[in-house]
Amino acid sequence: MQTIRSEMGLHGTVALVISLTLSAPARAQEPATAGQDGGRKSGTYLQVGLAHGQGNIFRQSSLTNWDVELFGTDYDLVSAKVEVETYFADTFLQISGFSLGYRKDGVRRAEWGHMFSASLFRDFDAKLFAVKVGAGVEWGMPSLNFDKTEFAFADDGTVRYRHTYMHRNADVPFVGTTVDGAVYPIVEVSIVQRPSFLLFELGMRLGITRFNFDDFEVGPDDQLIQASGRKRVLVPYLFADVGIRLF
């Protein structure tokens, strides 16, 4: 079986920001979330960072009982992001703060991959750093790197075709046509260090998205088999941020 892959991978690294995060000065004598008065350390930070998402959407179970290992196309995205994040002086209803952000997926293309997010989070003091857990929503124009097509050809002349793309369920003003954007829930876990007026963060965001799948098969006798479906897919991003306190 010969497979022809259509891939639009973008490769990059977040090693520099990760090394800064891991080498951030930690206050061994103070909790990571403590302020100068011994209470919680509040503040609003402007953060910039890099993110990398990589996975395999194609290898979801086939709708037509194929061996899905035939289809190896995956997505590989390097992203730039900016966020404004606020930490409360005291937890409110178990919430430590909130975050508003923008992420550009596929930095080489300007017309798609614009995602905005809003989330609430809770942080837990681990002395040298804080563990932060959050949840929210992401909305925008998804990257076309999630739109994949692949053909596979059998020795008997059978042609198999799989196309998959992120489900569009939202409008994006001034861009494209009606319902060409996506909105979906996100969850996030990270470790945070806030020495002085700086912030260093390393973590993972998980998008809980839906993808459409179209499977086609044309046999040697020209008989067509077709199946379409929609499945929930988890899309992870690893990220590393650095930030500065605004106030």
Helices and strands as residue ranges (DSSP letters): E 2-4, H 15-22, E 43-55, G 68-70, E 75-92, E 95-105, E 114-125, E 130-141, G 144-146, E 148-153, E 159-166, E 182-193, E 198-218, E 224-245
